[in-house]
Amino acid sequence: MLVLVNFPAPPEIRSLSPFCYKAEALLALAGCDYRMEHATDLSALPHGKVPVLKDGDLVIPDSSLIQRHLERHHGLAIDETLTGVELAMAEAFRRMAEEHLRWTMVHARWIDPAGEEMIMGTALADVPEEMRRDVLTSLRESIRETLHAQGLGRHTPEEIYAFGRADLDAIAAFLDDKPFFMGDRPTTVDASLVGVVLNILASDIDTPLMRHAAAIPTLADYALRFERTVFGPAARIPANLRGEQAA
C-alpha cells in the first residue's frame, strides 16, 4: 500500500497544506489504496517538506513529482482527454494558485495578526503552551523573510490582499458554471486549485482574502463538489461550509 506523509490535520479539513491536499486527491483520483503517515521529523524527509509519497523502497517528495509518479506507475490518466491548449491553460492556473495565491494565504495565516489564534490552535497545537508565542515569533520572522525574497512580502498588506482577490476572481471567472475547472469531470488542476481554495474558505481568519473568497458562492460550490466527488463518504466538509449546496 502507498503511504502519504502529511502534517497532522484538524478533523474538518484534509490538510492545512494545499500541496498535501493535492497529493491525497491525486491518489484518490488514481484509485490507489493508500494510508496516511504523520511527519514527526521534517529534517528526515527529502527537501525537509511534506508531502512525501512512499511506494515500496521509493520515496517521492513534492506534489508535482508525486503526480508524475502516479501517472507513470499507478494509472492516473484523468488529463489524457485534454487538448494541448487545455493542458497549457490548466498549468497556468495551477502555477498561479500554487505560486501566487497560496503566498497571499501564507501572509494571512502567519503575518497578519488576525491569523495568530488559528496558527496557535492548529500548526502549533503540539508545542507546549508556554513556548508557543516564542515559536510563533521565530517562525513568523522566517516566513516574513521568505515572503520578502519571493517578492510578495515587499508589498503592503492592502496590495497583497488585492493580488489574492484578483487571483480568486480569475479562478471563478474561468470556472464559470462548469462543474469542474476544465469541464464535466475532475482533472489534476482541480486537485491543485481546490487545495488552495478550500484552505482559504475553511479558515475562520477575518482577512480581506477570506472575506472575498466567501463572497463568491461559485468557489464554495466548486470546492465542496470536488471533495464529495473525489472522496465520497470520506469527504470532509468544514463546519463553516456545511450550509453550502454543491451543484
JOSULGI-V588855 format. One record per backbone hydrogen bond with DSSP energy under -1.0 kcal/mol. CO is the residue of the C=O (numbers start at 1). NH is the residue of the N-H. If there is no record, write none. Layout:
BEGIN
CO/NH, CO/NH
END
This chain:
BEGIN
2/35, 3/54, 4/37, 5/52, 6/39, 10/13, 17/21, 18/22, 19/23, 20/24, 21/25, 22/26, 23/27, 24/28, 25/29, 26/30, 27/32, 28/31, 33/2, 35/4, 37/6, 41/44, 42/45, 45/48, 46/49, 51/62, 52/5, 53/60, 54/3, 55/58, 58/55, 60/53, 62/66, 63/67, 64/68, 65/69, 66/70, 67/71, 68/72, 69/73, 70/74, 70/76, 75/77, 77/80, 79/82, 83/87, 84/88, 85/89, 86/90, 87/91, 88/92, 89/93, 90/94, 91/95, 92/96, 93/97, 94/98, 95/99, 96/100, 96/101, 97/102, 100/104, 101/105, 102/106, 103/107, 104/108, 105/109, 106/110, 107/111, 107/112, 112/115, 113/116, 115/119, 116/120, 117/121, 118/122, 119/124, 122/125, 124/127, 128/131, 131/135, 132/136, 133/137, 134/138, 135/139, 136/140, 137/141, 138/142, 139/143, 140/144, 141/145, 142/146, 143/147, 144/148, 145/149, 146/150, 147/151, 147/153, 151/154, 152/155, 156/160, 157/161, 158/162, 159/163, 160/164, 161/165, 162/166, 163/167, 164/168, 165/169, 166/170, 167/171, 168/172, 169/173, 170/174, 171/175, 172/176, 175/178, 180/183, 183/180, 187/190, 188/192, 189/193, 190/194, 191/195, 192/196, 193/197, 194/198, 196/200, 197/201, 198/202, 205/207, 207/211, 208/212, 209/213, 210/214, 211/215, 213/216, 216/219, 217/221, 218/222, 219/223, 220/224, 221/225, 222/226, 223/227, 224/228, 225/229, 226/230, 227/231, 228/232, 231/234, 232/235, 238/241, 239/242, 241/244
END
